[in-house]
Amino acid sequence: MKTTKNPLLFEKHDPVFPLENIQSPTIRVAKHTHKRETRDLRRKQTAAEAIKGFNKEVEIYGFTKGQFSVIDIIEAVLEITGPAHLTVSTWTAATTDVTSVIKFVQAHMCTTSRWLVDYTFQQRSPELAKRIRDVFGADAIRVGKNHAKFFMLQNDRWDIICPTSMNLNFNPRFENFMLRNDPDMCQFHQSIFDEIWTNQKSTLATQKAGVIERHFAKEM
């Protein structure tokens, strides 16, 4: 009986870096020094209103009804920090929101940026992925089986991190976010990003959907 070779087992591909192989420290102990404010922000209509009073000593945890997006929070935080490097992890992004980030660059509010997106992002939004690379450079995007959603804004005075339920698009839904200035937490996330960027070729994010899927099929 003649059998055919499984292409997933025998075809040669560029190496991919599975996210579960990350070797960065898995446990870090940090002393909680922030004053935490929990806010029901469903009646606040703007992100600027929602984060009013935020500073290096105040952490804000809030709920929204989706009346503003994570990009609005980024813009409001940039008004506090001044120009900063933006790190984004998201499952998906909308054209309007990426356009807003590009406007931040043009206004010299956002200096550089790195994006970790789901491996289906190239298939769903190829033009959007191209725009990110065109503006932030060919090395700006990495892909993974990613559903983690957060952003960081960092410069020589601030290390802000914001874990959130929101993707980088507008969703009129019940959402949450936590905003804090935390160098240790930023370093923890940054070390993971650094490892992904070191071990995965930037060209993977530019491939067609089928090629990317074959890369990640090897992880199964």
C-alpha positions in Angstrom: 0.0 0.0 0.0 1.5 3.3 -1.1 1.2 6.2 1.4 1.8 9.9 0.9 4.1 12.0 3.0 2.5 14.4 5.5 3.7 17.8 4.3 3.6 19.1 7.9 6.2 16.5 8.9 8.5 16.7 5.9 8.3 20.2 4.4 11.1 22.5 5.5 10.0 25.8 7.0 11.8 28.7 8.7 11.8 28.1 12.5 8.9 29.5 14.5 9.1 30.3 18.2 6.2 28.7 20.2 5.1 31.1 22.9 5.1 28.3 25.5 8.8 27.9 25.0 9.6 31.3 26.5 12.4 31.1 29.0 12.0 34.4 30.7 11.5 34.3 34.5 8.0 33.0 35.4 7.8 34.3 38.9 8.7 37.8 40.1 7.9 39.2 43.6 7.1 42.9 43.7 6.0 45.0 46.6 2.6 46.7 46.0 3.1 50.4 46.7 0.3 52.0 44.7 -2.9 53.5 45.9 -5.6 51.5 44.1 -8.8 53.2 42.9 -11.6 51.0 41.6 -14.0 52.9 39.4 -17.3 52.2 37.7 -16.8 54.3 34.7 -19.9 53.5 32.7 -21.1 57.1 33.2 -17.8 58.7 32.1 -18.0 59.5 28.4 -14.3 60.0 27.7 -11.1 58.2 28.5 -9.6 61.4 29.8 -12.4 61.6 32.3 -12.0 58.0 33.2 -8.3 58.3 34.1 -8.5 61.7 35.7 -6.2 61.7 38.8 -3.9 59.0 37.4 -0.2 59.4 38.5 2.8 57.3 39.5 1.3 56.5 42.9 -2.3 55.9 41.8 -3.4 52.7 40.1 -6.8 52.7 38.4 -9.0 49.7 37.9 -12.2 50.4 36.0 -15.2 49.1 34.1 -16.6 50.8 31.0 -19.7 50.2 28.9 -17.5 50.4 25.8 -18.1 54.1 25.2 -14.4 54.6 24.6 -11.8 52.3 23.2 -8.3 51.3 24.4 -6.9 53.6 21.8 -8.6 56.5 23.6 -7.0 55.4 26.8 -3.6 55.3 25.0 -4.2 58.9 23.8 -5.2 60.1 27.2 -2.2 58.5 28.8 0.2 60.0 26.2 -1.2 63.4 27.2 0.2 62.7 30.7 3.5 61.0 29.7 4.6 62.9 26.7 6.3 61.1 23.8 6.7 57.4 24.6 7.4 54.0 23.1 4.2 51.9 22.6 4.1 48.1 23.1 0.8 46.4 22.1 -0.5 42.9 22.5 -3.9 42.3 20.9 -5.9 39.6 19.1 -7.1 42.1 16.5 -7.0 45.7 15.6 -9.2 48.1 13.6 -8.1 50.3 10.8 -9.3 53.4 12.5 -7.4 52.6 15.7 -4.1 51.9 13.8 -4.7 55.1 11.9 -4.9 56.9 15.3 -1.6 55.4 16.4 -0.1 56.6 13.1 -1.4 60.1 13.9 0.3 59.8 17.3 3.6 59.2 15.4 3.0 62.1 13.1 2.3 64.3 16.1 5.6 63.0 17.7 3.6 61.5 20.6 4.5 57.9 19.9 8.2 57.4 19.2 8.5 53.6 18.4 6.2 50.6 18.6 6.1 46.8 18.8 3.0 44.7 18.1 2.3 41.1 19.1 -0.8 39.9 17.3 -2.6 36.6 16.7 -1.3 34.6 13.9 -4.6 35.0 12.0 -4.1 38.8 11.9 -2.2 38.7 8.6 -5.1 36.7 7.0 -7.8 38.9 8.4 -6.1 42.3 8.0 -3.2 42.1 5.5 -3.4 45.8 4.6 -3.5 46.8 8.2 -0.4 44.6 9.0 1.4 46.3 6.1 0.6 49.7 7.4 2.0 48.9 10.8 5.2 47.6 9.2 5.4 50.6 6.8 5.1 53.1 9.7 7.0 51.3 12.5 9.4 49.2 10.5 9.7 45.7 9.2 10.6 44.5 12.7 7.5 45.9 14.3 5.2 42.8 14.3 5.4 39.3 15.7 2.7 36.7 15.6 1.6 33.9 18.0 -1.5 32.1 19.2 -2.3 35.3 21.0 -5.3 36.4 23.0 -3.4 38.5 25.6 -4.5 42.2 25.5 -2.4 44.9 27.1 -0.4 47.9 26.2 2.7 49.6 27.7 3.9 53.2 27.3 7.5 53.9 28.3 9.9 56.7 28.3 12.7 58.0 30.6 10.1 59.0 33.2 7.2 56.6 32.9 6.7 52.8 32.7 3.0 52.4 32.3 1.2 49.1 31.7 -2.5 48.5 31.1 -3.9 45.0 31.0 -7.4 45.1 29.5 -10.2 43.0 28.1 -10.3 45.3 25.1 -8.8 44.6 21.7 -7.4 47.5 19.7 -10.8 48.3 18.2 -14.0 49.9 19.2 -16.4 47.5 20.9 -19.5 49.0 22.6 -19.4 46.3 25.3 -18.8 46.0 29.0 -15.0 46.1 29.3 -12.3 46.5 32.0 -8.8 47.8 32.3 -6.1 48.4 34.9 -3.7 51.3 34.5 -0.6 51.7 36.6 3.0 53.0 36.5 5.1 49.9 37.3 8.7 49.5 36.1 8.9 45.9 37.5 5.7 44.8 35.7 6.8 46.5 32.5 10.2 44.8 32.6 8.5 41.4 33.1 6.4 41.9 30.0 9.3 43.5 28.1 11.6 40.5 28.7 9.0 38.2 27.2 8.6 40.5 24.1 12.4 40.6 23.8 12.6 36.9 23.7 9.9 36.5 21.1 11.5 39.2 18.9 14.9 37.5 19.2 13.7 34.0 18.4 11.0 34.6 15.7 11.9 35.9 12.3 10.1 39.1 11.4 9.3 37.6 8.0 6.9 35.1 9.5 4.3 37.9 10.1 4.4 38.8 6.4 3.6 35.3 5.1 0.3 34.2 3.7 -2.2 32.6 6.1 -1.5 29.0 5.0 2.2 29.4 5.5 1.8 30.8 9.0 -0.8 28.1 9.9 1.7 25.4 8.9 4.3 27.0 11.2 1.9 26.8 14.2 0.6 23.4 13.2 4.1 22.1 14.1 3.5 23.1 17.7 0.6 20.7 18.1 
